[in-house]
Amino acid sequence: MSLRDHLRGIWAIVEKDMRTYYLKPPAVSWGVVFPVAWILAFYLRNPGDFVGLLPGLVTMTALFSSTAAEAVVINFELRLGSLERLLLAPIGPGTVFLAKVLGGAFFGLLMSGTVLLFTITTMPVSANARVFPVLFLSLLAFASLGAMLCILVREVFEAQTLLNLPRFVMVFLSGVVYPISAMPTPLRVLARFFPLTYSVEGLQAGLSLSQPNTYSLDLLALSGFTVAFLLIGMRRFSARFK
Amino acid sequence: MGYPAVPPGSPTNLGRNGPRVKEASPNEAPELGAVDTMLKRGKMEWAIRVEGLTKAYRDLVAVDHISFQVREGELFGLLGPNGAGKTTTIRLLTGLLQPSAGRASVLGYQVPSEIVQVKKKIGVVPEQSNVYEELTVIENLLFMGRLYGVPRRKRRERAEELVETFRLAQRKKSPARSLSRGMRRALTVACALMHNPRLLFLDEPTAGLDVAAARALRDLIQGLHRQGVTVFLTTHYLEEADLLCERVAILVRGRIAASGSPAELKKATQGEPVIEVRLEKPVARFQNSLSLRLPGALTTAPNPGVLRIVGGDPAQALEALFSSARETGARIVAVNTLQPTLEEAFLKITGLSPTIMAKEKTR
């Protein structure tokens, strides 16, 4: 099985998932409308520093959009039996899992890219080249986390519930709306275990809102989270069919 | 549809488990390695070889040391009631499950170690039609073509060919969710054929279909078989297996109870010959006359105007039949030799009631 065969299979699945599930109103509204509404709510509560909320807005959009339809593309297809159709193709379960992750990441890129573009063209921030690596790695980490959690449960509603837990915990503890530096020490330590923390930090540097002192560490942490979530997810996914 | 020519009819080969009807000689069943080499070189022999295949879960043995072979180009049926292990067997052979023990080769490749090679050459139709409901008929087919690496130019051509063959041309731009159950089933089969597989696995192909749709699908399966595709199907419809399959294996509680051609199974379980006579109208003295002429046979009247002669010499029974008719003035309208059905053979072989199979039909 050549790399080309795997890539062809991945792209076919990504495109199909995009057309079948992602580019539909529920995924778009959950992926974009929810983060925008959330950030606007905080802004209206405290209109002083909207620019400071922008990294949080972009990373939240990345988080919610990349995981918006994973419960559907994995658990719903498992339930319907259509996931087996993919597993019967000559590409292997690991490739199928990777395709599901990349589908989420690709949709997240479309949504968060749009929000980012709107942000840098309308707000007083200057984006630099650091934006792109941190956004790509964040999308991969979030999509891998979502897919890994989905494969732990059977039903769509279980997956949605399980996905909401890290999503909302991260929104509160990863510096999206409240700076980590102002948190008590135990919460500051806890925040280091969430990929969103490194996304927000990295994007602050990418939007020239902070010094890039921890930028390399942020990229390293996001890469580590991506690899760990992918490996665990692939293993669990393959184990389902043993 | 571009399939190779149908190989000539193959001799019957039988599974290793249970009361086989006929033993396969060593010449008929060479070692796995030799067979695999022949297949890889394109010489047709066994499409599937299974030896001692087992799938055990913590507290359940779903498939218990089964062994059988399927020739390339053959239409083979795995029969059994719900929970017998039919679907598990297909999942083991197609790489969706890992065996606990035993060996299997499909088209010359070992399963599961060479499963990617196997997957390139097989098509699988699961029990549940699992097409993508949001996609149209043609999009489903094109997606499958992409997944299996069918070149772009051939993909569209093949998809158009399949919608014609499966009578889906009128609905090719309709979403799969709008199709009837029979059409969705036909689309599921068509999807499995997009990459021109040499071997098609069909799990309960006609389950849940109405009579017309089931008949149309059976015709399609026979058509594929005529074009040289090896077909491995599971079914609990005994009459379907009798109609379609060249050979069958009966699976009960994870074990193969018997295997052979439907005719062989019926013959092996046949009891005494039965002749059925239909009269124009019931004649009271006819049965008595017949009983006197045939002391070694049992004469029964299951319905008014119908008599059955069980046992004895069939030639002598026929002679007695016409003599008694002349003597009593009875008018014979039909004489039939009753053959045992596959259902009766199933009953004798397994000791199970065919109603167990019927129960599954209503699920």
Interface residues (C-beta under 8 A of the other chain):
Chain A: M1 D5 R8 G9 A12 I13 K16 R19 T20 Y21 L80 G81 S82 E84 R85 L86 L87 L88 A89 P90 I91 G92 F241 K242
Chain B: T94 G95 L96 L97 Q98 V116 Q117 K119 K120 V124 P126 Q128 N130 V131 Y132 E134 L135 F143 M144 R146 L147 Y148 G149 C191
